């Protein structure tokens, strides 16, 4: 299709494309047909996205010969729960799902994670495709096969690795996002430059405002570059067995703790937590003498320039540390963090001194 680019996730027989372009929803049926086996599609979306894109996607899939049913969940983090997944699974089975059926995740990260998790356990695993509609989900949660729901103990602690058959990224869906959601997604874009591509980070320093202003070329470049970086990482370490994929979690150990302590009620969006978490990770990197203070200042300056948070409310440090103890990277009670040797060079550091972590957390609340 003219104007569309493709990024391939190379995983042998489970390889799949990320199709990126403007207006791809208008051709969704034809674009997705080569990557699914059956003709019965079950779309999962949320109440916000339902009014924007569900009718269009249903019509396009139906016109391509698919039988379509849809299910709508609340547009909140509460939908990413085991209870919500159970109800959805029962409803899909009652609607006649079989092993050649496929699920379609239409929406942001919550819908994508929930749908992927359901696909991974339905009939011991069926196909699904991702149609992400937020910048954050387009560059992060829809790519790589991590599926999860939240638990009382913490975020994303119940899940599986289950790769989609394809990811359809229509950049036109970004037009309906508010500025806060765009900034939250931009934090994940910036993360890719920080972990492995200093030249991309420099490009973002110069062009980040154009991305947030929804300039078509800037958005497409930022999305495609982010997806290529993640594709390389996923292909090299699909299930976080070598430590390389863990680098994608820069800022997330701090960020998830900030989200959890806020009550995951929208006070701190995921991307906002990641942004503040990246600043915290850089500060901790300086304390461990991995990099110089100029690295932290450069990150802080760019996030301030793009109106991303560089500090958090005055949360109790012991409570934040308790959340970090439940992080997936924490082993045997030892805190492990993705930190920075420089912009473009991340590293996983194990058994970090809690005193230094506490000092970083305190500083994050003083600024």
N, C-alpha and C positions, 0 to 999 in steps of 0.2 A: 504494500500500500504506500502511495506517495506521501512523503513527509513523516513516515514512521521509521523508527530505528529499533533494533533488537539487541538486547544483551543476553548472552546465553549463560545459564548456570550449568557448569560442566560436572555432572555426577553420573557418568556412564549411562546406563539404561534409564536412570531417573532424571536425566538432564531436561531442562525446560527453558523457555524463553521469557524474558521480560520485554513486552512490546510497549514502546513509549512513543506517544505522539498526541497531537491535538485532534479531538473529535473521534477518537477510537470507539467510543460507546455506540456511535451510529453504525458501526460495522461489527459489533461484538459477536453476533452469531457466526458470521463467516470467519472471523479471526480466531475464534475459540474452537470451532469444529475440528480442526486437525489434531487437537490435543486431548480430546475426551473420547471415551469409548461408547458411551450410551447416548440415548436421546432424551432422558428424563433429567431435568435440572431442578434443583431446589435452591432458591435464592434466599440467603439470610441477610437482612439489613436492619437498620435501626429507624426509629420514628422520624428522625431528622432527614436522613438520606432517602427514606421512602418517598417523601413528597417531591424530592428533586429528581431522582434518577430511576426509581423502581419501574415505573411504567415504560420508560424508554428501553431499559434493558430487557424487560419482559417481552415487549413488542419485537425487539431485534432478535432475541433468541427464538421466539415463536415463528417469526418469518423465515428463520433458517431451518425450521423443521423440528425444533425441540419442544417437548412438553414441559411446561413450566409451572411450578408452585412456589409460593413465597411465604416467608415467615418474618415477622417484624418484632424486634426486641427493643426495650427501652434504650434511649441514647445516653447511657451512663456506664461507669465502671462496674456498677452492680450487675450488669448483664454478663460480666466476665466472671461468673461464679460456677461452682459445681452444680448448684441447684438449678441455675438457669440452663446449663448444658443438659442436665437430666431431662428437664421439661422439653427442651428443643429436640433432643434425641427421640423421645417418645412420640412427639408430634410428627417428626419426619418418617419414622417407621410406620405410624398409623396412616400416613399419606401414600404408602406403597413404595418406599425406597428399596431398591435391590442393589446387587453388587456392581451393576453397570451404571447406576445413577451417579450423578456428581453434584456436589454442593458448589454454590457460588457465593463468595464473601463480597458483598457490596457495601463498602463503607470504610471506616477508619480502623485503627489498630484493635479496638475492642471487638468489633465484628469479625475482623480477620483472624484474631487469635481464637475466638470462640468457635468460629466455623471450622478452622483447621483442626482444632481439638476434636470436635464432633466427627469430622471426616476420618480422623485417625482411629476412632474406636467404633464407628458404625460398621457393623458386619465385619469386624476385624480390619477395617481400613478400606475406604473408597476414595475415588478421585475428588479433587476440588480445585477450583481456580480462584484466583484473587483478582478483584476489581477494586483497588484501593482508591478512595476519593479524597484523602487528605495528604498533604505533603509528607507528614511524618510516616504514614503507612506506605506511601509510594516509595520512599527511600529506605525504609527500615523494616517494619513489622511484616509487610507482605512478602519479603524476600528472605529466603534461607530456610524455611521449613520449621521454624520454632513455633509450636502451638502451645497454648496454656490457658488455664483459668487461675484465678486467685484463690488463696486459702486464708483462713483466719490468721495463720502464722505469717503470711507475707504474700507479696505479689509474684505471680507466675510460678508458683511452687508445685502446681499439678499440671503436667503437660507431657508432650511427646515431640519427637522429631518426625514430621510428616510433610514431605515436599509437595507443593502444588503442581498441577500439570502445566499451568501457564499463569502469568501475571499480566493483566491488561491495565496499563497506566495511561489514562486519558488526562492530559495536563489541563484540559478545559474545566475539569471538575474543581480546580483550585480557585476558579472565579467566584465560587459560592462560599468560600471560607472567610471568616472574619480575620482581622489582622492578628489577633492573639493566637489563633490556631495556626496561621502561617508562620508566625515567629516560633511557635513550639516545634513545628516541623523543621524549621531552619536550623534549630539547635542540633538536630541529628545530622543534617547536611554538614554543618561546621565540624562536627565530630569526626567525619571521615577525613577531612583535611588534617586534623590534629593527629590522628593515629597513624597515617601512612602517606600523606601527600602534601608536602609543604607548598608546592606550587599551586595546588588547588586552594589551600588556605589563603595564599596571597591573592589569588583570583577572587575569592570570597571577600577579602578585605576591600578590594576595589569594586566589586560588583554585587555584593550582598544586598544592598538597598534595591537594586534592580530586580533581584529575585523576589524580594518581599513586595515590590510594587507590581508583581505579576507580568514583568516583561517576558514575552513568549520565549525568545531565544535564551535569555538568562535562566529561566526556569528549566527549560529542556536540558541545557548544558549541565546545570547543577544536579538535576535528577539523574541524568545518564551517567555522569561521573561518579556520583554516590553509589549508584547501582553497580557500576563496574568494579569499584573498590570492594563492595560487599560480595559480589560474585566471585572474585578472586579468593577472598578469605573463606567463603563457604566451600568452594571447590577444594581448597587445601585442608580444611578442618571442619567437616560438616557437623560433627557431633561433639565439638570441643574436647577432643582427645589429646591434642598436642599443645594446647594453650594459645594457638594463634587466634582462634575465633573469639576467645575471651577478650581480645583487644577491642572488639566492637563494643564492649561494655564500659569504655572510658566514660567516667562521670556517673555511671549507673548505680554503683554501690552507694555513693552519697545521695544521688537523685532519688532512688527508691526509698531510702530512709526518710528523706524530706517529704516525699509523697505519702508514705505510710503515717508519719507523725501528723500530717495535715488532715488525716482521716480519709484520704482519697476521695474527697468531696468536690474536687474541682478548684479548690483554693490554689493548688499548685498542679498545673498540667504536667504530663510526663515530660514533654520537651523542656518545659521551664525547669523542672527538677534536674534534667540532664545538663542544661546550661549552667546552673549554679553548681552542679556536681563536677563539671569540667573545670570550673574555676577552683573548686576545692581540691580536685585532684592535682592541679598545677601547683597550688600552694603546698600540698603535702609533698609533691615532687621536689620542691625547693628545700623543704625541711629535711628531706632525705639526701640532699645534695646531688640529685639526679640531673637537675637543670638549674639555670640561673633565674633570678627574679624577673628578668626581662620577658621570659616566656609567659609568666602569669600576667604581667602587665599588658602584654600584647593581646592575650585572650580576653582579659577584662575590658580592654579598650574597645575591641571589636564587638563584644556582646553589649556594651553600653551604647555603642553606635547603632546597633540594630534593636535596641530596646529589649534585650533579654536580661533576665535577672542575674546579678553577680553576688547576691547575698540572699539570706532567708530569714524568716521571723525567728524570734528568740525561743527556739525549741529547747527542751532540756537535753543536754548532751548525753546523759546516761540513757535516755529513751532512744536517741538516735543510734547510739552504739548497740543497744539491744536489737534494733531493727537490722543493723548490719550483721549481727551474729547469725541472722537467718538468711543472709544473702547466699546465693548458690555457689559463690566462689569461696565462702568461708569453710574451712576444713579443720576439724579437730579443735575448734574454738580459736583458730588463728585467722586474723583478718588479712585477706589478700585483696590487692587493689591493682587496677590498670592505671599506670602513671606515665609521665612523660620524661623522656631524655631530652627532647627538643620538640618543636612543632614539626609534625610529620614523622615522629619516632616514638611510638608507645611501647611500653614494656609491662609485663605482669610481675609484680613484686609480692612475695609471700611473707607472711608473718610480720606485718607492719606493727611497730610499737604503738600501743593504744594511747599512750601519752601524746604522741605527735598527732594522732588522728583527732584527739580531743582538742588540742591546740588549734588545729585547722578549723574544726567545727566552731569553736568559740570565735575565731576571727571572722568566719562567714556570717555570724550574727551581729558582729560589731560594726560591719561596714554599712 
